[in-house]
Amino acid sequence: MHTVMWIFWGSIVTLVVGSYLVDIITGRKYNFKEQEKSLNQNFAEADSFREVDRYNHQNGSF
């Protein structure tokens, strides 16, 4: 049981230390702002809207 505890906490510590090292190496250059969608994403979004409209027209309003 003691070994399982060490494996669990060791993996948690490894994850935290690894995240911290990635932050240092990359210089925290993150961009969480919404990025412009690619052409493929725009086509997929338009296609999904068409599918929803088609489904709504087939089934009526009720």
Buried (B, 14 or more C-beta within 10 A) or exposed (E): EEEEEEEEEEEEEEEEEEEEEEEEEEEEEEEEEEEEEEEEEEEEEEEEEEEEEEEEEEEEEE
